[in-house]
Amino acid sequence: MRLPPDRKALGLWLLVITMAGLTWMLLPPIAQPLQYHDFADRRACLGIANCFDTASNALFVLAGLAGLHFLSGVAGRRAFIDAREAIPYRLFFLAAILVGLGSGYYHLAPDNGRLVWDRAAISLALMSLFAAILCERVSLSAGLRLLPWLYAAGLGSAIYWGWSEAQGSGDLRAYGLMQLYPMLLVPLLLWLYPPRYSGDKDILTVIGLYLLALLCDFTDHQIAALAGAVSGHTLKHIVAALAMYWVVGRLRRRRIL
C-alpha cells in the first residue's frame, strides 16, 4: 500500500535526518589517508604536470558545455513541463565546468588546499542533480526551496574537511555523507514518487557510472599497474564525465508522461 505524498515526504526527510545523525554519532572522525595525493600518474607532457590526470578534466568542461548548449536550444526548452525545472540542471552543468577547472587546478600540484576547491565543485554538482530529481519527483517548489540548503550542506562539508585538516584533525564524515546520500536517496525517490518523465533507467545509469568512477579512484595504482598507459584516477575522470554527459542524453531522450 502506497503512502500519501505528504506522509511519504515527511517519512523520507525523517529517515534522512535520523540516518545522518546516527552516522555522525556512531562513526569516529575519518582522517584522509596520508598517501591520498600519491597518484599513479606522475608523467608530464607538453609542460603539464601529472598529464593524464590533469588533462582528462577537460572532459568535465565539455560535458558541462554540452548540457548548457542543449538547454539553450528549442529542444532543451521543450524537455520540461515547467521552465523552472531547468534551473537545477543549468546549475549542474555549470558545476560540471567548475569540477573540470577545480580538479585540473588540483592535479597540477596536489595538496589539501587545492583539493578543497575540487571537492566543493563536486558537492555543487551532486546537490544540483539531487535538487533536479526532487523537482521532478516530489514537487518543483520543494526542490527549488531546498536547493540553497543543499548547496550550503555540500559546500559546508568540503569547507569543514579543509578546516579540520588545517587543525591537524582531518574529518571526512560530512563530505562522505554528502557523497553517499544522493546515491541512496535518488533511487528511493524514484520508487516513492510517480514519474512525470521517462528515463528512470538513465538516472540509475548515472548513479552506477559515478559509483564505478569511485571504484576506479580506489584502485588507482592497481589499474595503472595492469593497464600501463592509464591510471585508475584518470579512468575515474573519464567515467565521471561520462556520467555527467549521460544526464544530457537523458534530457534529450526523455518524454513527458
N, C-alpha and C positions, 0 to 999 in steps of 0.2 A: 504493500500500500504506500503510495507516494504522499509525502507531506505537502501541505500548502506552501506556496512560495515564501511567505513571511516567516513561517516556522523553519523552513529549510535554511533560509538566510541566517536566522538567529542561531540555529544549531551549528551552522558552518563556522560562524565567527567565534562562538563559544569554544568550539573544538580547536580552532586555530590559536586562540589566546591561551587555552589550557595547555596545549602541546608545547607552545613556545615557552610558557612559564616553567613547565616541568623539565623541558630540555635544559633551560638555563640553570635551574636549581640542581639538577642531578648530574650534569656534566661539569667536570672541573675546567678551569681555563685551558684552552687548547693553544699551545705555542706553535708558531710556524717552525718547521724543521730548519736547522741551521744551514743545511745544504740546499735550501729551496732555489737559490739563484744560480746553482751549479747546473746549467742546462747542457745537454749533449751537443748542441750546435754552437761551435766556437769558431767556425770559419768566417773569414772576411772576404768580401768580393766587391769590387768597384768602390772601395773605400767605406763599405757598410759593415759595421761590426755585427757579429752573430747573424750572418747574412740571411739565411733562410727564415729564422725565427723573426727577424725584423721585417724583411720584405714581404713575407706572407700576410702581414697585417693589411696590406693594400686590398686584400680580398674583402675585408670588412667594409672598407670605404666604398668599394664597388657595389657591394650588396646594399648598403645604405643609399647610395645614389640611385641605384635601380629602383628601390622602393619609393623614393621621393619622386622620381620621374613618373612612375606608374600612377601615383596618387594625384599628380598634377594634370593628368590627361582625362579624357572623357570616360574611358573605361574605369579609371580609378574613382571618379565621382559616381559612377553607376554601381559600384561594388558595395554601397552602403544604403541601408534604408533611411538613416538619418545622417546627414553630412557630418555631424559632430562625432560620430563613431570613428571618423578618420583621425581625430586628434591624437589618441594614444599611439596609433600606427605611425603617424608623422614623427612623433617623439621617439618611437622605437627606431626608426630608420636614421634619425639624427644621432641617436645614441650609438647605433652601429658605426657611424662615421667616427664618433668620439672614441669608440673601442679601438678602431684601427689606429687612430692618432695616439691614444694613450698607451696602447700596447707596443706600438712601434717605438715610441719615446722610451718606454721602459726597457725594451730589449737592446737598445743601443748601449746601455750601461746599466745592467740590472742591479737595483738596490731597493730597499724598503721605501725610500722617499718617492721614487718613481712609480713603484708598484701601487701606491695609494691611488694615483691618477688612473691607472689601468683598472683597478677594482671598482673605483667609483663609476667609471663608464659602463662596466659590465653590469653593475647594480641598476643603473638607469635603464639599460636595455631590458633586463629581466622584469623590472617593475612596470615598464611601459607595456610590454606584451601581456603581463598579467592583468593590467588595467583594461587592455583591449578586450580580453576574454570576459572580464567582468561586465563590460559594457554590453557585449553581445549576449551573454547568458543570464546574468542577474537583472540588470537594468542599466540604461545609459546614465541616468543620474547617479546611481551608486558607483559606477566605475569612474566617472569624472570627479565625483566628490572625494573618492578615496585616492585618486591619483597623486595629489600633493603629499598625502600622508605616506603613501608607498614610496615616493621619492625621498621623503625625509628619512624613512626607515632604511632604505637602500644606501643612500649616501652616508647616513649616520653610522651604519655598520662598517663601511670602509674607513671612515674617519676615526671611529673608535679603535679599529685594529691598528691604524697608523699611530694613534696616540699611545696605545698600550705598548707597542713596540718601542716607541721613543722613551717610555718609562722603564724599559727593561723587563716588562712582564707581558709579552705579546699574547693576545687572546683572540682567536679566530671564531669564537662561538657565534657572535652576532652576524658576521659575514657569512658563515656557513649556513645559518638559518635562512638568510636572505637568498642563498643559492638553492637550498633544499625545498623550502615551502612552495614556491611556484611550481616546481616539478611534481609535488604531491597534490596541490590544490587544483591545478588546472584540470587534470583528469576527473577529480571529484566534481568540479563544476559541470563538466561535460555529462556526467552521469545524473546529477541532481536536477539540471535545468534543461528544458527542451530547446533544440536548436532553432535559430532563425535563419541560419545559412548552412549550406552544405560544407563539407571539408573537415569534419572532425578527425578523420584519419590523418589529414595533413598536420593538424595540431599535435597529435600524438607522435607523428614522424619528427616534427621539430624537437620535441622533448627527447625522443630517442637519439637523435643526432647530437644534441647537447650532452647527454649522458655519455655517448660514445666519445665525444671530444674530451670530456673529463678523464675517461679511461686512458685515452692516448696521452694525456698530460701526466698521469700517474706512472705510465710505462715509457717515459721519455727516453731514458738511456737504453732500455731493453729493445725498443723499436729501432733506435739508431744502430745498435749492435747487429741487429738482424738485417735491416734494410741498407745501412751504409750511407746511402745518398740523402736520406731524410730522417729527421728525428721525430720522436713522439710528440714533442711540443709543436713542431711545425705542422704535423698532421692535425693536432688539436685546432690550430688556427684554420686550417682548410675545412675541417668538418664543421666547426662552429660557424664559419662564414657561410657554408652551405646551408646550415640550419636557418640562418637569417635570410638567405635568398629564398629558401623554401617558403617563408612567410609571404614573399612577393608572389610566388607561384600560386599559393593558396588563394590569395586575393584575386588573382587573375582567373582561376578556375572555378571558384565557388559560385553557387547560385543562391538567390534569395528564396527561402522556402515559404 
